[in-house]
Amino acid sequence: MPLIIFLVECGLELIPKQIQNHPAVRNNVVKNNYSSLLLDNAIHHSAMLKLQNREKRGRPDIIHNCLLHALGSPCNKNGLLSIYIHTIHNRIFQFHPEINITKNYNRFKGLMAKLLIDGSISFEGKNLISEIKQPFATFIRSIKKKNIKLLTSKGKLIQHHLTIFPEESLKNEVVIIGGFQKAFFSQNILDLSKELISISKYSLDASIVVNKIINFYEIINNII
């Protein structure tokens, strides 16, 4: 059964209307440049100071790093990975396993801005990124025969990767990983699973967590 990863509450959004006139925003918007339309804490930090929940917002770089690790993995190349991102504004996007995510960060930002505007990304008739038009909790619960695990440094520290992925599992292994740097999961996310798991005694970046989880799954399933 496949490994299903959800990066949740990701800081992926277009620049909010309430800060569009701030100098840090106006000075960086470029006409006909999609990437300049995306909220980015590295550029818009001073404009974001009064935004609600700002500690989770404006971090497309986290998603970029996670996707590069996940989509480039042997697990994905073997057709055994499904990856989704869930944004802070409760939009869900599914990434086709054959999509080639650019390593150039600005080009990636442009792609994500276009995605948020158009709702999907297609190439030569193939839908490479598609939006799931369901509430997040509803979509998660629609997945059949599943084990749902939520990864957090506040969870129970595992002693072995078999704790996460039992051998010869006949269920879909669903792993929820925070797509943000600071703060904690909202209660709506916490309600999705009673299994809160930590894979390290250290607090790890999301991309490292994604990489380690995929590696654990590859070891169990002899994917090389």
Buried (B, 14 or more C-beta within 10 A) or exposed (E): BBBBBBBBBBBBBBBBEEBEEBEBBEEBEEEEEBBBBBBBBEBBEEBBEEBEEBBBBBBBBBBBBBBBBBBBBBBBEBEBBBBBBBBBEEBBBBBBBEBEBBEEBBEBBBBBBBBBEEEEBEEEEEEBBBBBEEEBEEBBEEEEEBBBBBBBBEBEEBEEBEBBBEEEBEEBBBBBBBBBBEEBBEEEBBEBBEBBBBBEEEEBEBBBBBBBBBBBBBEBBEBE
